[in-house]
Amino acid sequence: MDAAGTILSLAYAVVDSENNASWKNESILKATSIVYPGMPHYSCVWHIWTNIRAKFKKGHLQLNELYFATTGSYILDEFNERMLKVEEIDPRVKSYIYDIGYHRWSRVHATVNRTWTMTSNIAESLNVVRKEARELPIFDLLEYMRTLLEHWTKEKLLKVRASTDHIHTVIDGVKRYIVCLESKKYSCGQFQLDELPCPHAWAALRHRNETYENYCSPYYTRESLLRTYEILVNPLPDESKWNVPQHISNEVVNPPTEEKKKPERPQKERYKTYDELKSKKYKVSCGNCGGEGHNKRSCKNAPKKK
């Protein structure tokens, strides 16, 4: 993922099957741990939630908003308070997410910064039309976000009181936040992890009539984005101009002696999540009567007229 929040391809290859060498499915963790040793591995909070929905029927309607608020907590006290509420609704859910490891899905327990990224498989992402702002150059994107946050700040009526040149008190409704621009630390905890100014910092910067450039990580700058793509993709000349070594041209590559055949028809569509299967769009319909909620084998109705 680049500094603009866009997924990019690092490599591509043609492989024989989904195995450890091809970096697919279950092999991703093993392959990346070899190529990038020491890098932390995190779990997808959405897939954890779909597992909770499937495994624990009790109280999942109450847990929906609470679970995602817990995963996104910036402050440890807020996280602990929300986990107590999760335990009150269903202690099995707390045990389940505890066994996964808080550091794998909780923002406040993450071992590195900027871990809170909602994304999907890049092949799926390429098929989705991105919103207009995602296509802007990095400067214009940040300017779009700045304008948007200005709008939100005005709507929320954040009040700023300057204690010193760098320390400000920001009143957000009934809550009070302390913003220290000099140390780039805000009591809401957002900048320390995301390394981007939070809405309270934006309010303080507007109060000082100061721009954001000095208050975000170098990772988000135009220079960093350009360095992401500075490696050239070498063009391939016409085949008649190829300089192929003799030992390569003499090599004969035969097709596989045995073809691997799966015992069933190949999967053409991605596997649907629990929530998708339960939605109206994917309800089971009967081929006998045309009704929903059952199939032809369990149908007790008369056949539909043709």
Secondary structure as the mmCIF struct_conf table of DSSP 4:
data_model
#
loop_
_struct_conf.conf_type_id
_struct_conf.id
_struct_conf.beg_label_comp_id
_struct_conf.beg_label_asym_id
_struct_conf.beg_label_seq_id
_struct_conf.end_label_comp_id
_struct_conf.end_label_asym_id
_struct_conf.end_label_seq_id
TURN_TY1_P TURN_TY1_P1 ALA A 3 ALA A 4
BEND BEND1 GLY A 5 GLY A 5
BEND BEND2 ASP A 16 ASN A 19
HELX_RH_3T_P HELX_RH_3T_P1 ASN A 20 SER A 22
TURN_TY1_P TURN_TY1_P2 TRP A 23 TRP A 23
TURN_TY1_P TURN_TY1_P3 ASN A 25 GLU A 26
HELX_RH_AL_P HELX_RH_AL_P1 SER A 27 VAL A 35
BEND BEND3 TYR A 36 TYR A 36
TURN_TY1_P TURN_TY1_P4 PRO A 37 GLY A 38
HELX_RH_AL_P HELX_RH_AL_P2 VAL A 45 LYS A 55
TURN_TY1_P TURN_TY1_P5 LYS A 58 GLY A 59
HELX_RH_AL_P HELX_RH_AL_P3 HIS A 60 THR A 71
TURN_TY1_P TURN_TY1_P6 GLY A 72 GLY A 72
BEND BEND4 TYR A 74 ILE A 75
HELX_RH_AL_P HELX_RH_AL_P4 LEU A 76 ILE A 89
HELX_RH_AL_P HELX_RH_AL_P5 PRO A 91 ILE A 100
HELX_RH_AL_P HELX_RH_AL_P6 TYR A 102 TRP A 105
BEND BEND5 ARG A 107 ARG A 107
TURN_TY1_P TURN_TY1_P7 VAL A 108 HIS A 109
BEND BEND6 THR A 111 ARG A 114
HELX_RH_AL_P HELX_RH_AL_P7 ILE A 122 SER A 125
TURN_TY1_P TURN_TY1_P8 LEU A 126 ASN A 127
BEND BEND7 VAL A 128 VAL A 128
HELX_LH_PP_P HELX_LH_PP_P1 VAL A 129 LYS A 131
HELX_RH_3T_P HELX_RH_3T_P2 GLU A 132 GLU A 135
BEND BEND8 LEU A 136 LEU A 136
HELX_RH_AL_P HELX_RH_AL_P8 ILE A 138 LYS A 156
TURN_TY1_P TURN_TY1_P9 LEU A 157 LEU A 157
STRN STRN1 LYS A 159 ALA A 162
BEND BEND9 SER A 163 HIS A 166
STRN STRN2 ILE A 167 ASP A 172
TURN_TY1_P TURN_TY1_P10 GLY A 173 VAL A 174
STRN STRN3 LYS A 175 CYS A 180
TURN_TY1_P TURN_TY1_P11 LEU A 181 LYS A 184
STRN STRN4 LYS A 185 TYR A 186
TURN_TY1_P TURN_TY1_P12 SER A 187 CYS A 188
HELX_RH_AL_P HELX_RH_AL_P9 GLN A 190 ASP A 194
BEND BEND10 LEU A 196 LEU A 196
HELX_RH_AL_P HELX_RH_AL_P10 PRO A 199 ARG A 208
TURN_TY1_P TURN_TY1_P13 ASN A 209 ASN A 209
BEND BEND11 TYR A 212 TYR A 212
HELX_RH_3T_P HELX_RH_3T_P3 GLU A 213 TYR A 215
BEND BEND12 CYS A 216 CYS A 216
HELX_RH_3T_P HELX_RH_3T_P4 PRO A 218 TYR A 220
BEND BEND13 THR A 221 THR A 221
HELX_RH_AL_P HELX_RH_AL_P11 ARG A 222 THR A 228
TURN_TY1_P TURN_TY1_P14 TYR A 229 TYR A 229
BEND BEND14 ILE A 231 ILE A 231
HELX_RH_3T_P HELX_RH_3T_P5 GLU A 239 LYS A 241
HELX_RH_AL_P HELX_RH_AL_P12 GLN A 246 SER A 249
TURN_TY1_P TURN_TY1_P15 ASN A 250 ASN A 250
HELX_LH_PP_P HELX_LH_PP_P2 ASN A 254 PRO A 256
BEND BEND15 THR A 257 GLU A 258
BEND BEND16 PRO A 263 GLU A 264
HELX_LH_PP_P HELX_LH_PP_P3 ARG A 265 GLN A 267
BEND BEND17 GLU A 269 GLU A 269
HELX_LH_PP_P HELX_LH_PP_P4 ARG A 270 THR A 273
HELX_RH_AL_P HELX_RH_AL_P13 TYR A 274 LYS A 278
BEND BEND18 SER A 279 SER A 279
HELX_RH_3T_P HELX_RH_3T_P6 LYS A 280 TYR A 282
STRN STRN5 SER A 285 SER A 285
TURN_TY1_P TURN_TY1_P16 GLY A 287 CYS A 289
STRN STRN6 GLU A 292 GLU A 292
BEND BEND19 GLY A 293 HIS A 294
BEND BEND20 LYS A 296 LYS A 296
TURN_TY1_P TURN_TY1_P17 ARG A 297 SER A 298
BEND BEND21 ASN A 301 ASN A 301
HELX_LH_PP_P HELX_LH_PP_P5 ALA A 302 LYS A 305
#
